[in-house]
Amino acid sequence: MVTAMIADIQPVLDMRMQLGECPIWHAAESALYWIDIEGRTVHRLHVASNKHDSWPMPAQPGCIAICASGGMVVALRSGIVLLDTTTGQLTPLTDAPYDQAVMRFNDGRVDASGRLWLGTMYEPRDRQDARLFRFERGELQDTGKCATVSNGPSFSPDDKTIYHTDTTSHTITAYDFDVDAGSIFGGRILKSFSRDRGAADYGGRPDGGVVDSEGCYWAAMYEGGRLLRLSPEGDILRELKLPVRCPTMMAFGGDDLRTLFITTVSKDRPPEELARHPLSGYLLSMRVDVPGQFEHAYVP
């Protein structure tokens, strides 16, 4: 197992977010998009020019996706909308299918056929009332896969596997995937992690994830201060130690897809943690050896 040093990882912008999430590399624009959930904002950075744009949202965004017809799909607590990144206009696509008092949309990703797979999180966190949804051509469908906090949907390079995380149960599951039919079936535990925060082997709980071009799944270990690169069999191939305790998600970007962008959290973290880890809440980046995959666009 290879471990990266903290010195290899740098902040991208001098800007602290409350709850950074869902970074997406938009190859056609050579730009990175991401969200600040608690800050209710969608962000964009054109990396070469360092030009930063942002759009305030009327509710908490849970995830975003590139739209094939232009703009960005944004899954808000109140429902899914299309953001026109030229005018800032929001066009409703579908309402939220849950009680907004206790639920919101969370992490998502688009498959090779243009469907957006996105989950929800059940905020009381005392039972598995969250779901994994499929958003296809404007129709939102419940896949029947349950979680407490749905996270990390991502696809293998051959489109035969979809990975899905339930952060609260500290478990990453791999399902068989039919990309033509848009169906998932089977299911095996890719990796489970200790839930005992006082245990010697506690290394955080899996949050967002992404698959690289070699088919390995990268998991952001919230409260573990690290990223893990897992083989398709669940073996830990690499550990990246971070200068923050709570990473949330990653994206591969840059012209060669070898820049790893990492979103992090500052909201509700203890003052002593923020003092010890002053980059908490920042967007971070580092170079990696194995490139990622291009992000697909949602087809409306």
C-alpha positions as CSV (number, residue, x, y, z in Angstrom):
1,M,0.0,0.0,0.0
2,V,1.3,3.4,-1.0
3,T,0.8,6.4,1.3
4,A,1.0,10.0,0.0
5,M,2.3,12.8,2.1
6,I,0.3,15.8,3.2
7,A,2.7,18.1,1.5
8,D,1.6,16.7,-1.9
9,I,-1.9,18.2,-1.5
10,Q,-2.6,21.9,-2.0
11,P,-5.6,24.3,-1.7
12,V,-7.1,25.3,-5.1
13,L,-8.8,28.6,-4.0
14,D,-8.4,30.8,-1.0
15,M,-12.0,30.2,0.0
16,R,-13.5,28.2,2.9
17,M,-16.8,26.4,2.3
18,Q,-19.1,25.0,4.9
19,L,-19.9,21.7,3.3
20,G,-18.1,21.2,0.0
21,E,-19.4,18.3,-2.1
22,C,-19.9,16.7,-5.5
23,P,-16.9,18.0,-7.6
24,I,-17.4,17.4,-11.3
25,W,-14.9,18.0,-14.1
26,H,-16.6,19.5,-17.2
27,A,-14.1,18.6,-19.9
28,A,-15.8,20.7,-22.6
29,E,-15.3,23.8,-20.5
30,S,-12.0,22.8,-18.9
31,A,-13.6,23.7,-15.6
32,L,-14.4,22.2,-12.3
33,Y,-17.9,22.5,-10.8
34,W,-18.8,21.7,-7.2
35,I,-21.3,22.7,-4.5
36,D,-21.4,24.0,-1.0
37,I,-24.4,22.3,0.5
38,E,-24.8,24.4,3.6
39,G,-23.7,27.6,1.8
40,R,-26.4,26.8,-0.8
41,T,-24.1,27.6,-3.7
42,V,-23.0,26.0,-7.0
43,H,-19.3,26.9,-7.8
44,R,-17.3,26.8,-11.0
45,L,-13.5,27.3,-11.5
46,H,-11.8,27.6,-14.9
47,V,-8.5,26.2,-13.7
48,A,-6.2,27.6,-16.3
49,S,-7.4,31.2,-15.9
50,N,-8.4,30.8,-12.2
51,K,-11.7,32.4,-13.0
52,H,-14.3,31.6,-10.3
53,D,-18.1,31.9,-10.7
54,S,-20.8,31.0,-8.3
55,W,-24.6,30.7,-8.3
56,P,-26.7,31.0,-5.1
57,M,-29.4,28.3,-4.7
58,P,-32.9,28.7,-3.1
59,A,-32.3,25.5,-1.1
60,Q,-29.5,23.1,-0.2
61,P,-28.0,21.4,-3.3
62,G,-27.2,17.7,-2.8
63,C,-25.5,17.0,-6.1
64,I,-24.9,18.3,-9.6
65,A,-24.4,16.9,-13.1
66,I,-23.5,18.2,-16.5
67,C,-26.5,18.5,-18.8
68,A,-26.1,17.4,-22.4
69,S,-28.3,20.3,-23.7
70,G,-26.3,22.9,-21.7
71,G,-26.1,24.1,-18.1
72,M,-26.0,21.9,-15.0
73,V,-28.6,19.7,-13.4
74,V,-28.9,20.5,-9.6
75,A,-30.6,18.3,-7.1
76,L,-31.9,20.6,-4.5
77,R,-33.7,19.7,-1.2
78,S,-36.9,21.0,-2.9
79,G,-36.5,19.2,-6.2
80,I,-34.3,18.8,-9.3
81,V,-33.7,21.9,-11.4
82,L,-31.7,22.9,-14.5
83,L,-29.2,25.8,-13.9
84,D,-28.5,28.0,-16.9
85,T,-24.9,28.9,-16.2
86,T,-25.1,31.9,-18.6
87,T,-28.1,33.6,-17.0
88,G,-28.4,31.9,-13.7
89,Q,-32.0,31.0,-14.3
90,L,-33.4,27.8,-12.7
91,T,-35.9,25.7,-14.5
92,P,-37.8,23.0,-12.4
93,L,-37.4,19.5,-13.7
94,T,-39.2,17.4,-10.9
95,D,-40.3,17.9,-7.4
96,A,-38.7,16.1,-4.4
97,P,-40.3,12.8,-3.7
98,Y,-39.9,12.9,0.1
99,D,-40.6,14.8,3.3
100,Q,-38.3,17.8,3.0
101,A,-38.3,18.3,6.8
102,V,-36.2,15.1,7.3
103,M,-34.8,14.3,3.9
104,R,-32.7,15.8,1.1
105,F,-31.0,14.7,-2.1
106,N,-27.3,13.7,-1.7
107,D,-24.5,12.4,-3.9
108,G,-25.0,11.4,-7.6
109,R,-23.4,10.6,-10.9
110,V,-24.5,10.1,-14.5
111,D,-24.1,6.8,-16.3
112,A,-22.9,6.2,-19.9
113,S,-26.6,6.2,-21.2
114,G,-27.2,9.7,-19.7
115,R,-29.2,8.7,-16.5
116,L,-28.5,10.5,-13.3
117,W,-28.2,8.1,-10.3
118,L,-28.6,10.0,-7.1
119,G,-29.5,9.2,-3.5
120,T,-31.1,10.8,-0.5
121,M,-30.1,11.1,3.1
122,Y,-32.4,10.6,6.1
123,E,-31.3,13.3,8.5
124,P,-32.4,11.7,11.8
125,R,-30.1,8.8,10.8
126,D,-32.0,6.3,13.0
127,R,-33.2,4.0,10.1
128,Q,-32.6,3.3,6.5
129,D,-35.3,5.5,5.0
130,A,-33.1,7.0,2.3
131,R,-33.2,5.7,-1.3
132,L,-31.1,5.4,-4.4
133,F,-33.0,7.0,-7.4
134,R,-32.6,6.9,-11.1
135,F,-33.4,10.1,-13.0
136,E,-34.0,9.3,-16.6
137,R,-35.4,11.6,-19.3
138,G,-37.2,13.7,-16.7
139,E,-38.7,10.8,-14.7
140,L,-37.5,10.0,-11.2
141,Q,-37.6,6.3,-10.3
142,D,-36.9,4.6,-6.9
143,T,-34.5,1.7,-7.4
144,G,-35.5,0.1,-4.1
145,K,-32.0,0.3,-2.8
146,C,-32.1,1.6,0.8
147,A,-29.6,3.5,2.9
148,T,-29.5,6.0,5.8
149,V,-27.1,8.3,4.0
150,S,-26.7,7.4,0.3
151,N,-23.3,8.3,-1.1
152,G,-20.7,7.5,-3.7
153,P,-22.5,6.2,-6.8
154,S,-19.9,5.5,-9.5
155,F,-19.4,3.1,-12.4
156,S,-16.7,0.7,-13.5
157,P,-15.0,1.5,-16.9
158,D,-16.8,-1.4,-18.5
159,D,-20.2,-0.2,-17.2
160,K,-20.9,-3.6,-15.6
161,T,-20.7,-2.4,-12.0
162,I,-22.2,0.4,-10.0
163,Y,-20.8,1.2,-6.6
164,H,-22.9,2.6,-3.8
165,T,-22.2,3.6,-0.2
166,D,-24.3,3.8,2.9
167,T,-22.1,6.2,5.0
168,T,-24.0,5.5,8.2
169,S,-23.4,1.7,8.0
170,H,-19.8,2.3,6.9
171,T,-20.3,0.0,3.9
172,I,-19.5,0.2,0.2
173,T,-21.6,-2.2,-2.0
174,A,-20.9,-3.2,-5.6
175,Y,-23.9,-4.1,-7.7
176,D,-24.1,-5.7,-11.2
177,F,-25.2,-3.1,-13.7
178,D,-26.9,-3.3,-17.1
179,V,-26.2,0.1,-18.6
180,D,-28.6,-0.5,-21.6
181,A,-31.6,-1.3,-19.4
182,G,-30.6,1.0,-16.5
183,S,-31.0,-1.8,-14.0
184,I,-29.0,-3.0,-11.0
185,F,-29.0,-6.4,-9.4
186,G,-27.1,-8.8,-7.2
187,G,-24.8,-7.0,-4.8
188,R,-21.7,-7.8,-2.8
189,I,-19.9,-5.9,-0.1
190,L,-16.8,-4.2,-1.5
191,K,-15.6,-3.0,1.8
192,S,-16.9,-2.5,5.4
193,F,-15.2,-0.3,7.9
194,S,-15.2,-0.2,11.7
195,R,-18.1,1.7,13.2
196,D,-16.5,2.0,16.7
197,R,-15.0,5.5,16.9
198,G,-13.0,4.5,19.9
199,A,-11.4,1.5,18.3
200,A,-7.8,1.4,17.3
201,D,-8.7,0.6,13.7
202,Y,-11.2,3.3,13.3
203,G,-10.3,5.3,10.1
204,G,-13.5,7.2,9.3
205,R,-16.6,6.3,7.4
206,P,-16.9,6.2,3.6
207,D,-18.5,9.3,2.0
208,G,-18.2,10.2,-1.7
209,G,-16.4,8.0,-4.2
210,V,-15.2,7.9,-7.8
211,V,-13.7,5.2,-10.1
212,D,-10.5,5.7,-12.0
213,S,-9.6,4.4,-15.5
214,E,-8.2,1.2,-14.1
215,G,-11.5,0.4,-12.4
216,C,-10.4,1.2,-8.8
217,Y,-12.8,2.9,-6.4
218,W,-11.6,5.9,-4.5
219,A,-13.4,6.5,-1.2
220,A,-13.3,9.7,0.9
221,M,-13.1,8.6,4.5
222,Y,-15.0,11.2,6.5
223,E,-13.5,11.8,9.9
224,G,-10.6,9.6,8.8
225,G,-8.5,12.3,7.2
226,R,-7.7,10.1,4.3
227,L,-8.6,8.8,0.8
228,L,-8.5,5.1,0.0
229,R,-8.0,3.6,-3.4
230,L,-9.7,0.2,-3.5
231,S,-9.3,-2.6,-6.0
232,P,-12.4,-4.1,-7.6
233,E,-12.0,-6.9,-5.0
234,G,-12.0,-4.4,-2.1
235,D,-8.3,-4.5,-1.3
236,I,-6.7,-1.2,-0.2
237,L,-4.1,-0.3,-2.8
238,R,-3.3,3.2,-1.7
239,E,-3.9,5.6,1.2
240,L,-3.7,9.4,0.8
241,K,-3.3,11.2,4.1
242,L,-5.0,14.6,4.0
243,P,-4.4,17.9,5.8
244,V,-8.1,17.8,6.9
245,R,-10.1,15.3,8.9
246,C,-13.3,15.3,6.8
247,P,-13.0,14.9,3.0
248,T,-16.4,14.4,1.3
249,M,-15.8,13.6,-2.4
250,M,-13.3,13.6,-5.2
251,A,-13.2,14.3,-9.0
252,F,-10.5,13.6,-11.6
253,G,-9.8,16.6,-13.8
254,G,-7.3,18.6,-15.9
255,D,-6.5,17.8,-19.5
256,D,-5.0,14.5,-18.6
257,L,-7.6,13.6,-15.8
258,R,-4.7,13.2,-13.4
259,T,-5.5,16.1,-11.1
260,L,-7.5,14.8,-8.1
261,F,-9.8,17.5,-6.7
262,I,-11.1,17.0,-3.1
263,T,-14.0,18.7,-1.4
264,T,-14.0,19.1,2.4
265,V,-16.0,20.3,5.4
266,S,-15.7,23.0,8.0
267,K,-19.3,23.4,9.3
268,D,-20.0,21.9,12.8
269,R,-16.4,20.7,13.2
270,P,-14.9,21.3,16.7
271,P,-12.8,24.5,17.1
272,E,-9.7,22.5,18.1
273,E,-10.0,20.4,14.9
274,L,-10.3,23.6,12.7
275,A,-7.2,25.0,14.5
276,R,-5.3,21.8,13.9
277,H,-6.5,21.5,10.3
278,P,-6.8,25.0,8.9
279,L,-7.6,23.8,5.4
280,S,-10.9,22.2,6.5
281,G,-13.6,23.5,4.2
282,Y,-11.2,24.2,1.3
283,L,-11.1,22.7,-2.2
284,L,-7.9,20.7,-2.4
285,S,-6.0,19.1,-5.3
286,M,-3.1,16.8,-6.0
287,R,-1.6,14.9,-8.9
288,V,-2.1,11.2,-9.2
289,D,-0.5,8.5,-11.5
290,V,-3.6,6.8,-12.8
291,P,-6.1,9.1,-14.6
292,G,-9.8,9.1,-14.0
293,Q,-12.8,8.7,-16.3
294,F,-14.6,11.5,-18.2
295,E,-17.9,12.5,-16.6
296,H,-21.0,11.7,-18.6
297,A,-23.8,14.2,-19.2
298,Y,-27.4,13.9,-18.2
299,V,-29.6,13.5,-21.3
300,P,-32.9,15.3,-20.8
